[in-house]
């Protein structure tokens, strides 16, 4: 073959290769997943500012990625037969690679739920990769309760067959200034959508049985419904409505908009009564309990749980409550003196006695 033809063939093939490479590059760049990772890195300076302002440090979020391979040493929630009306705690940090590490305060919340709800299975759901099943003393104490089980979760399988599947696999959570907090918001609604049952924050102290209650949440104030405790029967309209609201109106820059904000917006649209005061509100087979039932101390007064001087009046105030939110996101640096008369200490000695005994003087 004449050299000039060989040269033309070579130039033709080179042109095709360059064009294909360019088109593949454009496709990758324009893919939602790539763009979300790009946005994550662009927003990182803002994330540092937000965490600095709030007193948090920027955390590892690797376990949130949809393509991240994980090690499993506990059963996978999505491959289990989940008992009806179970209670779910979600530990959504990515710090458990070397072994599940729950703080005594988190364990106290879990113990209180197990102690006061003996006929309900308690699932402690870990989203992190875990490579070691060695039980710490805290975990050993929790396993003394036969209704407590630590599980892991395959997030891709959990989001499958839900309205938020594409949102998750495209890593849209990376557009958030608060990815761990917002993933926690998403997961509580997805878990209740898939299984029904009760979701509880890991800073709730359960002081009465919740076994007889169905389809409810608690108001945090007269105008806002919180998402720290939610029960939904499987198939309840609110679970699918919550996922639809998140898919359509996920708010990446507002800390509370995707958790309590979802419930508050949906119930505002559906219910006639808009003030939650001190009376129960019933709306479409859903009950909103007034603040005294779950949030008797509003968050600006979180220090009341550590105040021995006002302890008698605080404990009286807690008597009607079913569970109490102790606001550990604000109070985590303040020690609970377990042998004192702090309201938090009194609750811990009574409702998480094994963890309190293990902790000794403080946690």
Buried (B, 14 or more C-beta within 10 A) or exposed (E): EEEEEEEEEEEEEEEEEEEEEEEEEEEEEEEEBBBBBEBBEEBEEEBEEBBEEEEEEEBEBEBBBBEBEBEBBBBBBBEEEBEEBBBBBBBBBBEBBEBBBBBBBBBBBBBBBBBBBEEBBBBBBBBBBBEEEEBBEBBEBBEEBEBBBBBBBBBBEBBEEBBBBEBBBBBBBBBBBBBBBBBBBBBBBBBBBBBBBBBBBBBBBBBBBBBEBBBBBBBBBEEBBBBBBBBBBBEBBBBBBBBBBBBEEBBBEEBBBBBBBBBBBBBEEEBEBEEBBEEBBEBEEBBBBBBBBBBBBEBEEBEBBBBBEEBEEBEEBBEEBBBBBBBBBBBEEBBBBBEBEBBBBBBBBEBBBBBBEBBEEEB
